[in-house]
Amino acid sequence: MIEVITALLLIVGSFFMVVAALGIIRMPDLLLRMSCSTKAGTISLGALLLALAIYFWEFGIAARAAATICFVLLTAPIASHRIGRIAYLVRVPLWRGTIKDELQDVYPPDACSPFGQVCVIPSMDGAETGLEERE
Amino acid sequence: MIQNVATYFVYPMLSLALILGFVRLVKGPTLPDRIVAFDIIASASAGVIVTAAIVMDRPVLLDVASVWAIISFLGVIALAYYIEKWRGQP
């Protein structure tokens, strides 16, 4: 019984990981991609850790697994918010199918440079900035 | 049964997720895209470590996975801070 539950949770976790990676590949926009990666961190890693806690079924291991799940649940939104905010401030191009941009008039044009930085996206040499064209 | 499920389903799926994340890491047009790819690669490799802990029957590997999650969070925060304080030629 425990083996069946563990196998099911492992399958669910790895399946959601692959779905999130597919979203990373297929989504047209940074912010949409970021929503996929957050789901990977929380749902998939949570299911795998729950499988581990159920499989061993001891107090110490379950406590450590629960602590790790809580840590992931707490830190995934923080990291995602951090990336999303700074990506919006350095003007990463949005998808052209974007309907609503609520923050359009909130930030002044030099909001990303309170200390005199340059408001551009850091890119590696030879890498193209901007989105690939999608229909 | 756990061995078969892990060998024929879980490890291939996690490897596929790692490969797709690496494709985005190479291809991603801007640096924030690469940070997102790094995030999902860290999640998938933590999943590989947890699965290995179940398959090899070594619960000690759970500590490795939790430290791995902490390190990946710090890496994402550090890279976002780097973009925020970045100055130079585009």
Backbone of each chain as ProteinMPNN parsed JSONL, in Angstrom:
{"seq_chain_A": "MIEVITALLLIVGSFFMVVAALGIIRMPDLLLRMSCSTKAGTISLGALLLALAIYFWEFGIAARAAATICFVLLTAPIASHRIGRIAYLVRVPLWRGTIKDELQDVYPPDACSPFGQVCVIPSMDGAETGLEERE", "coords_chain_A": {"N_chain_A": [[0.826, -1.213, 0.0], [1.843, 1.244, 0.9], [3.889, 1.385, -0.911], [2.467, 1.676, -3.295], [1.245, 4.179, -2.969], [3.523, 5.761, -2.771], [4.654, 5.366, -5.314], [2.671, 6.491, -6.924], [2.77, 9.181, -6.089], [5.359, 9.809, -6.854], [5.114, 9.57, -9.63], [3.246, 11.591, -10.185], [4.699, 13.851, -9.352], [6.976, 13.857, -11.088], [5.689, 14.056, -13.528], [4.469, 16.588, -13.36], [6.767, 18.09, -13.268], [7.809, 17.745, -15.834], [5.776, 18.919, -17.328], [6.002, 21.559, -16.48], [8.556, 22.143, -17.461], [8.099, 21.946, -20.177], [6.393, 24.119, -20.418], [8.253, 26.119, -19.857], [9.739, 25.966, -22.169], [7.821, 26.482, -24.209], [6.295, 28.769, -23.674], [5.583, 32.208, -24.515], [6.748, 34.404, -23.261], [8.55, 36.155, -20.719], [7.299, 36.475, -18.195], [5.177, 34.688, -18.272], [6.611, 32.319, -18.519], [7.815, 32.324, -16.059], [5.71, 31.835, -14.32], [5.273, 29.145, -14.862], [7.671, 27.965, -13.895], [7.5, 28.389, -11.176], [5.356, 26.761, -10.444], [6.573, 24.302, -10.907], [8.499, 24.236, -8.902], [6.921, 24.219, -6.555], [4.577, 22.356, -6.648], [5.595, 19.984, -7.871], [8.1, 19.375, -6.613], [7.109, 19.327, -4.034], [5.373, 17.092, -4.15], [7.208, 15.046, -4.642], [8.811, 15.137, -2.33], [6.862, 14.541, -0.45], [6.315, 11.934, -1.186], [8.72, 10.781, -0.43], [8.612, 11.148, 2.349], [6.409, 9.557, 2.976], [7.283, 7.075, 2.158], [9.509, 6.371, 3.792], [8.539, 6.805, 6.385], [9.14, 7.667, 9.041], [9.646, 9.593, 12.031], [11.682, 11.576, 12.155], [12.591, 11.826, 9.499], [10.247, 12.521, 8.174], [9.74, 14.949, 9.4], [11.912, 16.463, 8.502], [11.404, 16.43, 5.782], [8.969, 17.803, 5.716], [9.823, 20.26, 6.632], [11.457, 21.007, 4.508], [9.548, 21.173, 2.46], [7.992, 23.289, 3.425], [9.915, 25.292, 3.339], [10.382, 25.494, 0.578], [7.839, 26.248, -0.29], [7.711, 28.732, 0.911], [9.829, 30.179, -0.214], [9.686, 30.115, -3.015], [7.672, 31.971, -4.08], [8.94, 34.338, -3.296], [11.384, 34.43, -4.701], [10.355, 34.386, -7.278], [8.865, 36.742, -7.384], [10.899, 38.572, -7.096], [12.455, 38.202, -9.432], [10.475, 38.804, -11.351], [9.787, 41.465, -10.791], [12.181, 42.902, -11.186], [12.638, 42.266, -13.801], [10.481, 43.46, -15.025], [11.125, 46.095, -14.477], [13.507, 46.55, -15.882], [12.521, 46.537, -18.364], [11.977, 44.164, -19.88], [10.814, 42.757, -22.86], [7.318, 42.437, -23.271], [4.882, 39.915, -24.108], [3.326, 40.213, -27.294], [0.653, 39.707, -27.378], [-0.304, 40.569, -24.986], [-2.845, 41.836, -22.986], [-3.517, 43.533, -20.869], [-1.748, 45.844, -18.964], [-1.096, 46.55, -15.968], [0.765, 47.958, -14.54], [1.614, 50.041, -16.027], [1.573, 52.847, -15.812], [2.573, 53.21, -13.338], [5.273, 53.074, -12.515], [7.913, 55.444, -12.772], [9.864, 56.472, -15.682], [12.577, 56.202, -15.042], [12.7, 54.316, -13.08], [14.145, 52.058, -12.606], [16.64, 52.896, -12.066], [17.605, 54.075, -9.497], [20.049, 54.639, -8.429], [21.573, 55.487, -10.47], [22.016, 53.525, -12.403], [22.079, 51.875, -15.599], [19.244, 51.625, -17.608], [18.843, 48.987, -18.938], [18.678, 45.738, -20.425], [20.748, 43.245, -19.234], [22.738, 41.434, -21.403], [24.242, 38.623, -22.982], [27.175, 38.48, -25.03], [26.498, 38.685, -28.456], [24.072, 37.488, -28.11], [20.666, 37.69, -28.913], [18.471, 40.254, -27.977], [15.109, 40.507, -26.893], [11.965, 39.21, -28.038], [11.343, 36.155, -29.765], [9.599, 35.964, -32.823], [6.19, 35.255, -32.745], [3.196, 33.684, -33.602]], "CA_chain_A": [[0.0, 0.0, 0.0], [2.743, 2.4, 0.973], [4.622, 1.443, -2.183], [1.582, 2.212, -4.342], [1.102, 5.629, -2.773], [4.803, 6.385, -3.115], [4.825, 5.362, -6.769], [1.748, 7.483, -7.5], [3.271, 10.533, -5.842], [6.536, 10.017, -7.707], [4.663, 9.795, -11.008], [2.64, 12.927, -10.255], [5.743, 14.863, -9.256], [7.802, 13.948, -12.297], [4.848, 14.54, -14.619], [4.331, 18.047, -13.284], [8.061, 18.694, -13.605], [7.94, 17.797, -17.29], [4.834, 19.92, -17.841], [6.572, 22.878, -16.229], [9.676, 22.357, -18.378], [7.486, 22.231, -21.477], [5.951, 25.505, -20.371], [9.447, 26.958, -19.978], [10.136, 26.014, -23.578], [6.815, 26.902, -25.168], [5.628, 30.035, -23.377], [6.192, 33.251, -25.34], [7.036, 35.62, -22.525], [9.262, 35.858, -19.478], [6.42, 36.378, -17.021], [4.445, 33.422, -18.388], [7.558, 31.258, -18.191], [8.071, 32.331, -14.631], [4.596, 31.158, -13.635], [5.515, 27.701, -14.985], [8.76, 27.477, -13.049], [7.06, 28.379, -9.776], [4.59, 25.532, -10.235], [7.5, 23.176, -10.82], [9.104, 24.206, -7.581], [6.027, 23.905, -5.438], [3.781, 21.134, -6.766], [6.37, 18.798, -8.207], [9.026, 19.056, -5.527], [6.292, 18.959, -2.883], [4.899, 15.711, -4.301], [8.342, 14.121, -4.488], [9.197, 15.087, -0.911], [5.803, 13.826, 0.261], [6.552, 10.518, -1.471], [9.829, 10.329, 0.414], [8.168, 11.081, 3.742], [5.513, 8.418, 3.152], [8.009, 5.828, 1.928], [10.328, 5.977, 4.946], [7.578, 6.737, 7.481], [9.718, 7.864, 10.36], [9.346, 10.958, 12.446], [12.744, 12.522, 11.805], [12.627, 12.056, 8.051], [9.032, 13.258, 7.8], [9.89, 16.337, 9.857], [12.82, 17.165, 7.61], [10.719, 16.626, 4.494], [7.981, 18.874, 5.889], [10.556, 21.532, 6.703], [11.888, 21.378, 3.152], [8.362, 21.603, 1.704], [7.638, 24.637, 3.888], [10.916, 26.229, 2.829], [10.15, 25.715, -0.855], [6.6, 27.018, -0.428], [7.93, 30.12, 1.307], [10.817, 30.916, -0.988], [9.394, 30.187, -4.452], [7.076, 33.258, -4.454], [9.87, 35.446, -3.096], [12.31, 34.458, -5.834], [9.607, 34.719, -8.481], [8.539, 38.171, -7.323], [12.141, 39.314, -7.29], [12.786, 38.171, -10.86], [9.458, 39.485, -12.135], [9.842, 42.908, -10.591], [13.342, 43.514, -11.823], [12.492, 42.103, -15.251], [9.588, 44.518, -15.507], [11.768, 47.402, -14.386], [14.487, 46.74, -16.955], [11.796, 46.548, -19.631], [11.966, 42.95, -20.697], [9.63, 42.906, -23.715], [6.166, 41.581, -22.99], [4.283, 39.265, -25.258], [2.476, 41.222, -27.928], [-0.748, 39.414, -27.094], [-0.663, 41.046, -23.657], [-4.008, 42.705, -23.085], [-3.58, 44.536, -19.827], [-0.508, 46.092, -18.245], [-1.572, 47.406, -14.881], [1.844, 48.759, -13.98], [2.158, 50.873, -17.086], [1.754, 54.232, -15.381], [2.935, 53.251, -11.925], [6.678, 53.371, -12.334], [8.485, 56.449, -13.668], [10.761, 55.83, -16.658], [13.884, 55.889, -14.496], [12.477, 53.621, -11.815], [15.132, 51.002, -12.389], [17.971, 53.434, -11.815], [17.632, 55.074, -8.423], [21.43, 54.947, -8.099], [22.309, 55.837, -11.664], [22.346, 52.44, -13.319], [21.544, 51.987, -16.942], [18.0, 50.868, -17.678], [18.877, 48.075, -20.076], [18.718, 44.336, -20.051], [22.06, 42.662, -19.455], [22.69, 40.3, -22.308], [25.571, 38.134, -23.314], [27.621, 38.921, -26.346], [25.959, 37.929, -29.58], [22.712, 37.012, -27.885], [19.667, 38.655, -29.336], [17.488, 40.612, -26.979], [13.774, 40.587, -27.46], [11.271, 37.936, -28.202], [11.214, 35.628, -31.106], [8.258, 36.262, -33.342], [5.24, 34.152, -32.602], [1.835, 34.001, -34.026]], "C_chain_A": [[0.856, 1.258, 0.0], [3.517, 2.544, -0.327], [3.772, 2.034, -3.288], [1.451, 3.718, -4.209], [2.391, 6.348, -3.15], [5.0, 6.464, -4.619], [3.913, 6.392, -7.422], [2.267, 8.897, -7.297], [4.514, 10.827, -6.67], [6.119, 10.319, -9.139], [4.066, 11.186, -11.162], [3.713, 14.013, -10.242], [6.558, 14.993, -10.52], [6.985, 14.438, -13.482], [4.697, 16.06, -14.577], [5.644, 18.743, -13.595], [8.221, 18.804, -15.115], [6.985, 18.825, -17.888], [5.388, 21.329, -17.644], [7.741, 23.164, -17.167], [9.172, 22.626, -19.792], [6.987, 23.664, -21.533], [7.11, 26.472, -20.489], [9.856, 27.08, -21.437], [9.101, 26.76, -24.411], [6.229, 28.283, -24.928], [6.344, 31.206, -24.061], [6.845, 34.38, -24.565], [7.751, 35.256, -21.223], [8.323, 35.639, -18.311], [5.596, 35.091, -17.063], [5.356, 32.243, -18.066], [7.775, 31.158, -16.703], [6.944, 31.674, -13.857], [4.786, 29.644, -13.721], [6.581, 27.224, -14.01], [8.363, 27.464, -11.578], [6.225, 27.144, -9.474], [5.491, 24.327, -10.118], [8.087, 23.083, -9.426], [8.15, 23.733, -6.518], [5.353, 22.546, -5.596], [4.668, 19.914, -6.919], [7.331, 18.401, -7.089], [8.269, 18.691, -4.253], [5.801, 17.523, -2.957], [6.038, 14.721, -4.104], [8.763, 14.003, -3.022], [8.145, 14.371, -0.074], [5.935, 12.32, 0.038], [7.667, 9.977, -0.598], [9.395, 10.178, 1.871], [7.252, 9.878, 3.969], [6.282, 7.102, 3.028], [8.803, 5.417, 3.161], [9.496, 5.889, 6.216], [8.246, 6.695, 8.851], [9.54, 9.328, 10.729], [10.409, 11.947, 11.983], [12.754, 12.869, 10.334], [11.414, 12.856, 7.604], [9.132, 14.711, 8.23], [10.812, 17.115, 8.94], [12.173, 17.413, 6.248], [9.692, 17.746, 4.588], [8.66, 20.229, 5.975], [11.004, 21.974, 5.324], [10.711, 21.853, 2.308], [7.975, 23.023, 2.107], [8.635, 25.666, 3.359], [10.675, 26.54, 1.355], [8.895, 26.555, -1.058], [6.794, 28.476, -0.044], [8.814, 30.864, 0.32], [10.5, 31.017, -2.477], [8.69, 31.496, -4.834], [8.029, 34.43, -4.286], [10.811, 35.565, -4.285], [11.586, 34.895, -7.099], [9.268, 36.207, -8.528], [9.762, 39.021, -7.605], [12.497, 39.37, -8.786], [11.78, 38.987, -11.661], [9.537, 40.986, -12.014], [11.019, 43.514, -11.33], [13.267, 43.348, -13.332], [11.537, 43.151, -15.812], [10.29, 45.863, -15.498], [12.814, 47.599, -15.464], [13.847, 46.557, -18.32], [12.086, 45.314, -20.493], [10.702, 42.982, -21.545], [8.532, 41.918, -23.358], [5.69, 40.939, -24.283], [3.353, 40.25, -25.947], [1.006, 40.885, -27.839], [-1.184, 39.877, -25.713], [-1.778, 42.074, -23.745], [-3.912, 43.853, -22.09], [-2.229, 44.649, -19.136], [-0.81, 47.082, -17.136], [-0.489, 48.341, -14.371], [2.368, 49.803, -14.941], [2.465, 52.291, -16.612], [2.239, 54.339, -13.942], [4.379, 53.69, -11.736], [7.102, 54.503, -13.253], [9.495, 55.793, -14.604], [12.133, 55.478, -16.091], [13.769, 55.106, -13.185], [13.54, 52.57, -11.547], [16.496, 51.562, -12.085], [17.946, 54.471, -10.712], [19.051, 55.464, -8.055], [22.252, 55.182, -9.356], [22.689, 54.683, -12.556], [21.749, 52.721, -14.686], [20.313, 51.097, -17.028], [17.997, 49.963, -18.908], [18.941, 46.657, -19.546], [20.143, 43.831, -20.244], [21.932, 41.471, -20.386], [24.105, 39.87, -22.621], [25.923, 38.555, -24.726], [27.046, 38.037, -27.433], [24.556, 37.427, -29.357], [21.726, 38.09, -28.308], [18.773, 38.973, -28.15], [16.135, 40.716, -27.661], [13.214, 39.204, -27.726], [11.37, 37.455, -29.632], [9.773, 35.839, -31.549], [7.386, 35.035, -33.216], [3.899, 34.611, -33.107], [0.878, 33.615, -32.938]], "O_chain_A": [[0.638, 2.192, -0.771], [3.776, 3.653, -0.794], [4.264, 2.795, -4.121], [1.532, 4.45, -5.195], [2.361, 7.411, -3.771], [5.449, 7.482, -5.146], [4.317, 7.084, -8.355], [2.216, 9.721, -8.21], [4.707, 11.951, -7.135], [6.683, 11.2, -9.788], [4.338, 11.881, -12.141], [3.654, 14.969, -11.015], [6.813, 16.104, -10.985], [7.502, 15.148, -14.345], [4.781, 16.735, -15.603], [5.65, 19.856, -14.123], [8.702, 19.816, -15.625], [7.336, 19.522, -18.84], [5.263, 22.185, -18.52], [7.907, 24.296, -17.622], [9.748, 23.435, -20.519], [7.129, 24.346, -22.549], [6.994, 27.516, -21.132], [10.266, 28.147, -21.892], [9.468, 27.593, -25.241], [5.721, 28.911, -25.857], [7.569, 31.201, -24.175], [7.456, 35.253, -25.182], [7.564, 34.159, -20.695], [8.521, 34.718, -17.519], [5.344, 34.474, -16.028], [4.934, 31.283, -17.421], [7.903, 30.067, -16.147], [7.189, 31.022, -12.842], [4.493, 28.931, -12.76], [6.413, 26.188, -13.366], [8.835, 26.621, -10.815], [6.347, 26.546, -8.405], [5.223, 23.423, -9.327], [8.168, 22.003, -8.839], [8.521, 22.93, -5.663], [5.544, 21.668, -4.755], [4.52, 18.931, -6.193], [7.372, 17.244, -6.671], [8.722, 17.848, -3.479], [5.805, 16.81, -1.954], [5.858, 13.679, -3.474], [9.037, 12.906, -2.533], [8.475, 13.681, 0.891], [5.699, 11.526, 0.949], [7.582, 8.86, -0.086], [9.758, 9.212, 2.542], [7.305, 9.248, 5.025], [5.967, 6.129, 3.713], [8.783, 4.247, 3.546], [9.716, 5.001, 7.039], [7.969, 5.835, 9.686], [9.314, 10.184, 9.874], [10.088, 13.024, 11.48], [12.903, 14.029, 9.952], [11.523, 13.752, 6.767], [8.671, 15.607, 7.522], [10.551, 18.276, 8.625], [12.366, 18.465, 5.639], [9.553, 18.546, 3.663], [8.15, 21.224, 5.46], [10.946, 23.159, 4.993], [10.835, 22.805, 1.538], [7.669, 23.858, 1.256], [8.253, 26.773, 2.979], [10.75, 27.693, 0.932], [8.876, 27.462, -1.889], [6.135, 29.36, -0.592], [8.586, 32.041, 0.044], [11.0, 31.923, -3.143], [9.072, 32.099, -5.836], [7.952, 35.407, -5.031], [11.019, 36.656, -4.817], [12.116, 35.67, -7.895], [9.371, 36.848, -9.574], [9.677, 40.055, -8.267], [12.797, 40.433, -9.328], [12.158, 39.765, -12.537], [9.377, 41.708, -12.999], [10.874, 44.523, -12.021], [13.774, 44.191, -14.073], [11.737, 43.669, -16.911], [10.085, 46.682, -16.394], [12.998, 48.725, -15.927], [14.548, 46.435, -19.325], [12.398, 45.425, -21.678], [9.616, 43.211, -21.012], [8.78, 40.727, -23.169], [6.042, 41.359, -25.385], [2.67, 41.032, -25.286], [0.174, 41.717, -28.199], [-2.314, 39.61, -25.302], [-1.677, 43.057, -24.479], [-4.19, 45.004, -22.427], [-1.637, 43.636, -18.765], [-0.782, 48.295, -17.34], [-0.792, 49.404, -13.828], [3.428, 50.387, -14.719], [3.494, 52.864, -16.97], [2.308, 55.436, -13.389], [4.678, 54.556, -10.914], [6.692, 54.528, -14.413], [9.936, 54.673, -14.346], [12.79, 54.564, -16.588], [14.619, 55.217, -12.303], [13.807, 52.229, -10.394], [17.435, 50.798, -11.864], [18.24, 55.64, -10.963], [19.259, 56.506, -7.434], [23.479, 55.09, -9.326], [23.586, 54.819, -13.388], [21.011, 53.687, -14.881], [20.334, 49.951, -16.577], [17.206, 50.178, -19.826], [19.222, 46.42, -18.371], [20.696, 43.982, -21.334], [21.096, 40.595, -20.166], [25.045, 40.66, -22.534], [25.056, 38.939, -25.512], [27.096, 36.81, -27.351], [23.902, 36.982, -30.3], [21.953, 39.276, -28.07], [18.365, 38.079, -27.409], [16.044, 40.98, -28.86], [13.906, 38.189, -27.644], [11.468, 38.241, -30.574], [8.854, 35.883, -30.73], [7.797, 33.921, -33.54], [3.543, 35.787, -33.033], [-0.33, 33.796, -33.085]]}, "seq_chain_B": "MIQNVATYFVYPMLSLALILGFVRLVKGPTLPDRIVAFDIIASASAGVIVTAAIVMDRPVLLDVASVWAIISFLGVIALAYYIEKWRGQP", "coords_chain_B": {"N_chain_B": [[8.807, -2.701, -7.192], [8.799, 0.073, -6.823], [11.355, 0.467, -7.747], [11.108, -0.193, -10.479], [9.246, 1.717, -11.354], [10.655, 4.055, -10.843], [12.892, 3.685, -12.466], [11.896, 3.4, -15.072], [10.075, 5.451, -15.461], [10.212, 7.809, -13.725], [12.901, 8.74, -13.54], [13.487, 9.093, -16.394], [11.545, 11.103, -17.016], [12.317, 13.233, -15.338], [14.837, 13.668, -16.346], [14.2, 14.513, -18.899], [12.952, 16.912, -18.244], [15.174, 18.267, -17.235], [16.683, 18.472, -19.579], [15.042, 20.068, -21.205], [14.953, 22.405, -19.677], [17.642, 23.067, -19.887], [17.822, 23.643, -22.578], [16.332, 25.998, -22.661], [18.015, 27.513, -21.095], [20.258, 27.796, -22.719], [19.131, 29.049, -24.913], [17.605, 31.211, -24.123], [16.503, 34.531, -24.53], [17.091, 36.792, -22.937], [18.773, 37.775, -19.862], [17.071, 37.422, -17.491], [15.429, 35.325, -18.433], [17.262, 33.261, -18.453], [17.734, 33.053, -15.757], [15.293, 32.04, -14.87], [15.358, 29.577, -16.159], [17.497, 28.431, -14.828], [16.349, 28.201, -12.331], [14.376, 26.224, -12.75], [15.98, 24.111, -13.478], [17.365, 23.671, -11.112], [15.223, 22.862, -9.483], [14.472, 20.464, -10.767], [16.786, 18.927, -10.485], [16.901, 18.704, -7.723], [14.646, 17.137, -7.429], [15.606, 14.795, -8.653], [17.525, 14.063, -6.78], [15.91, 13.499, -4.551], [14.404, 11.356, -5.536], [16.484, 9.539, -5.898], [17.148, 9.142, -3.247], [14.928, 7.687, -2.407], [15.071, 5.411, -4.062], [17.617, 4.312, -3.613], [17.391, 3.814, -0.963], [18.41, 5.475, 1.04], [17.958, 7.66, 3.396], [19.495, 9.811, 4.108], [20.102, 11.394, 2.011], [18.092, 13.23, 1.816], [18.802, 15.47, 3.294], [20.717, 16.541, 1.627], [19.099, 17.305, -0.503], [17.529, 19.316, 0.673], [19.423, 21.26, 1.352], [20.261, 21.802, -1.197], [17.987, 23.031, -2.266], [17.964, 25.372, -0.743], [20.363, 26.584, -1.559], [19.83, 27.023, -4.276], [17.765, 28.873, -4.146], [19.155, 31.027, -2.988], [20.912, 31.514, -5.072], [19.2, 32.422, -7.127], [18.221, 34.775, -5.97], [20.616, 36.198, -5.731], [21.328, 36.524, -8.425], [19.214, 38.094, -9.357], [19.658, 40.361, -7.854], [22.048, 41.088, -8.956], [21.257, 41.849, -11.545], [19.773, 44.057, -10.826], [21.644, 45.859, -9.822], [23.234, 46.231, -11.953], [25.491, 47.797, -14.13], [26.605, 49.203, -17.139], [27.674, 48.455, -20.479], [25.128, 47.679, -22.805]], "CA_chain_B": [[7.862, -1.859, -7.928], [9.338, 1.428, -6.802], [12.528, 0.47, -8.625], [10.69, -0.151, -11.878], [8.622, 3.019, -11.64], [11.693, 5.083, -10.889], [13.812, 3.508, -13.584], [11.292, 3.538, -16.398], [9.242, 6.65, -15.628], [10.544, 9.042, -12.991], [14.188, 9.252, -14.0], [13.408, 9.692, -17.738], [10.801, 12.356, -17.044], [13.127, 14.297, -14.748], [15.923, 13.981, -17.29], [13.602, 15.326, -19.968], [12.77, 18.267, -17.702], [16.496, 18.895, -17.193], [17.114, 18.809, -20.941], [14.25, 21.213, -21.681], [15.456, 23.578, -18.975], [18.949, 23.448, -20.43], [17.575, 24.292, -23.87], [15.956, 27.388, -22.402], [19.196, 28.199, -20.568], [21.13, 28.165, -23.838], [18.442, 29.81, -25.935], [16.843, 32.322, -23.582], [17.017, 35.768, -25.13], [17.624, 37.753, -21.972], [19.295, 37.176, -18.629], [16.014, 36.878, -16.635], [15.021, 34.001, -18.923], [18.241, 32.275, -18.013], [17.542, 32.82, -14.32], [14.142, 31.144, -14.734], [15.819, 28.245, -16.551], [18.31, 27.951, -13.706], [15.421, 27.835, -11.266], [13.719, 24.935, -12.989], [17.015, 23.074, -13.457], [17.618, 23.362, -9.705], [14.097, 22.079, -8.976], [14.501, 19.109, -11.328], [17.873, 18.144, -9.904], [16.482, 18.346, -6.366], [13.757, 15.98, -7.586], [16.45, 13.622, -8.917], [18.158, 13.661, -5.521], [14.886, 12.889, -3.69], [14.114, 10.041, -6.102], [17.608, 8.662, -5.589], [17.042, 8.782, -1.836], [13.938, 6.622, -2.28], [15.479, 4.19, -4.761], [18.778, 3.715, -2.956], [17.047, 3.577, 0.444], [19.3, 6.268, 1.886], [17.251, 8.908, 3.741], [20.436, 10.912, 4.363], [20.112, 12.267, 0.834], [17.101, 14.305, 1.986], [19.525, 16.676, 3.72], [21.337, 17.105, 0.425], [18.061, 17.974, -1.296], [17.083, 20.566, 1.307], [20.492, 22.25, 1.175], [20.224, 22.159, -2.618], [16.906, 24.003, -2.46], [18.382, 26.652, -0.151], [21.409, 27.179, -2.407], [19.254, 27.515, -5.528], [17.05, 30.116, -3.814], [20.141, 32.101, -2.838], [21.439, 31.848, -6.397], [18.231, 33.237, -7.849], [18.201, 36.105, -5.358], [21.862, 36.885, -6.063], [21.317, 36.931, -9.83], [18.288, 39.217, -9.495], [20.357, 41.521, -7.297], [23.054, 41.471, -9.953], [20.6, 42.63, -12.602], [19.327, 45.332, -10.287], [22.782, 46.746, -9.63], [24.112, 46.134, -13.116], [25.709, 49.005, -14.909], [27.587, 48.907, -18.162], [27.186, 48.513, -21.849], [24.169, 46.622, -23.118]], "C_chain_B": [[8.335, -0.408, -7.986], [10.533, 1.534, -7.742], [12.118, 0.602, -10.075], [10.095, 1.203, -12.244], [9.686, 4.098, -11.766], [12.566, 4.94, -12.125], [13.16, 3.833, -14.91], [10.411, 4.759, -16.543], [9.856, 7.893, -14.988], [11.878, 9.613, -13.446], [14.137, 9.788, -15.432], [12.651, 11.003, -17.781], [11.632, 13.488, -16.455], [14.294, 14.671, -15.657], [15.415, 14.818, -18.444], [13.394, 16.767, -19.497], [14.11, 18.998, -17.63], [16.94, 19.329, -18.579], [16.355, 20.025, -21.463], [14.689, 22.499, -20.981], [16.8, 24.035, -19.51], [18.809, 24.102, -21.795], [17.2, 25.754, -23.659], [17.147, 28.175, -21.863], [20.119, 28.635, -21.691], [20.454, 29.209, -24.708], [17.913, 31.147, -25.445], [17.358, 33.678, -24.003], [17.624, 36.73, -24.119], [18.097, 37.036, -20.719], [18.198, 36.7, -17.679], [15.46, 35.539, -17.117], [15.98, 32.923, -18.445], [18.118, 32.013, -16.521], [16.372, 31.87, -14.09], [14.531, 29.716, -15.105], [16.679, 27.622, -15.452], [17.43, 27.474, -12.563], [14.821, 26.463, -11.513], [14.75, 23.817, -13.058], [17.322, 22.677, -12.014], [16.491, 22.539, -9.117], [14.166, 20.638, -9.476], [15.635, 18.294, -10.727], [17.606, 17.818, -8.438], [15.516, 17.168, -6.405], [14.53, 14.712, -7.868], [17.083, 13.123, -7.618], [17.144, 12.965, -4.613], [14.535, 11.496, -4.206], [15.243, 9.051, -5.831], [17.594, 8.238, -4.126], [16.028, 7.661, -1.639], [14.464, 5.321, -2.88], [16.641, 3.508, -4.04], [18.548, 3.433, -1.483], [18.023, 4.278, 1.394], [18.593, 7.563, 2.243], [18.182, 10.078, 4.03], [20.422, 11.905, 3.202], [19.064, 13.371, 0.911], [17.768, 15.601, 2.432], [20.186, 17.358, 2.535], [20.306, 17.882, -0.38], [17.654, 19.294, -0.664], [18.158, 21.645, 1.183], [20.537, 22.726, -0.269], [19.139, 23.199, -2.896], [17.306, 25.371, -1.918], [19.393, 27.355, -1.052], [20.808, 27.738, -3.699], [18.464, 28.801, -5.288], [18.032, 31.282, -3.683], [20.737, 32.504, -4.178], [20.501, 32.726, -7.185], [18.206, 34.655, -7.298], [19.464, 36.891, -5.737], [21.859, 37.354, -7.514], [20.362, 38.093, -10.058], [18.92, 40.501, -8.953], [21.409, 42.03, -8.268], [22.434, 42.265, -11.093], [20.228, 44.01, -12.083], [20.481, 46.324, -10.191], [23.693, 46.807, -10.852], [24.269, 47.479, -13.78], [26.795, 48.689, -15.93], [26.962, 48.982, -19.53], [26.192, 47.393, -22.089], [24.745, 45.649, -24.145]], "O_chain_B": [[8.284, 0.246, -9.027], [10.712, 2.534, -8.437], [12.69, 1.396, -10.822], [10.393, 1.765, -13.297], [9.638, 4.94, -12.663], [12.936, 5.93, -12.757], [13.771, 4.46, -15.775], [10.023, 5.088, -17.664], [10.001, 8.921, -15.65], [11.991, 10.811, -13.708], [14.697, 10.856, -15.684], [13.049, 11.924, -18.494], [11.655, 14.588, -17.008], [14.692, 15.833, -15.731], [16.103, 15.722, -18.918], [13.626, 17.717, -20.245], [14.19, 20.191, -17.923], [17.503, 20.41, -18.75], [16.943, 20.908, -22.087], [14.784, 23.554, -21.609], [17.076, 25.233, -19.582], [19.573, 25.003, -22.14], [17.675, 26.638, -24.371], [17.279, 29.368, -22.138], [20.701, 29.718, -21.633], [21.099, 30.141, -25.188], [17.78, 32.097, -26.217], [18.547, 33.955, -23.848], [18.593, 37.418, -24.438], [17.852, 35.843, -20.54], [18.369, 35.636, -17.084], [15.064, 34.705, -16.303], [15.571, 31.821, -18.081], [18.363, 30.898, -16.06], [16.439, 30.998, -13.224], [14.1, 28.76, -14.46], [16.59, 26.423, -15.188], [17.725, 26.473, -11.91], [14.759, 25.633, -10.606], [14.43, 22.676, -12.727], [17.517, 21.499, -11.718], [16.74, 21.618, -8.34], [13.947, 19.7, -8.709], [15.474, 17.098, -10.483], [18.034, 16.771, -7.953], [15.55, 16.301, -5.531], [14.158, 13.646, -7.376], [17.169, 11.918, -7.382], [17.466, 11.962, -3.976], [14.384, 10.561, -3.419], [14.998, 7.874, -5.566], [17.978, 7.116, -3.796], [16.232, 6.781, -0.802], [14.322, 4.255, -2.281], [16.652, 2.289, -3.874], [19.419, 2.871, -0.819], [18.406, 3.724, 2.424], [18.625, 8.501, 1.446], [17.725, 11.211, 4.182], [20.693, 13.093, 3.378], [19.132, 14.343, 0.159], [17.37, 16.69, 2.019], [20.215, 18.585, 2.443], [20.586, 18.972, -0.878], [17.453, 20.284, -1.368], [17.844, 22.81, 0.938], [20.814, 23.894, -0.541], [19.35, 24.135, -3.668], [17.033, 26.399, -2.536], [19.3, 28.561, -1.284], [21.221, 28.798, -4.168], [18.485, 29.712, -6.116], [17.786, 32.375, -4.192], [21.034, 33.677, -4.407], [20.936, 33.672, -7.842], [18.173, 35.623, -8.058], [19.399, 38.086, -6.025], [22.331, 38.451, -7.811], [20.65, 38.983, -10.858], [18.743, 41.581, -9.515], [21.634, 43.234, -8.392], [23.016, 43.245, -11.557], [20.348, 45.007, -12.795], [20.298, 47.512, -10.456], [24.788, 47.367, -10.792], [23.297, 48.211, -13.969], [27.771, 48.002, -15.63], [25.862, 49.506, -19.709], [26.396, 46.272, -21.622], [24.077, 44.691, -24.531]]}, "name": "protein", "num_of_chains": 2, "seq": "MIEVITALLLIVGSFFMVVAALGIIRMPDLLLRMSCSTKAGTISLGALLLALAIYFWEFGIAARAAATICFVLLTAPIASHRIGRIAYLVRVPLWRGTIKDELQDVYPPDACSPFGQVCVIPSMDGAETGLEEREMIQNVATYFVYPMLSLALILGFVRLVKGPTLPDRIVAFDIIASASAGVIVTAAIVMDRPVLLDVASVWAIISFLGVIALAYYIEKWRGQP"}
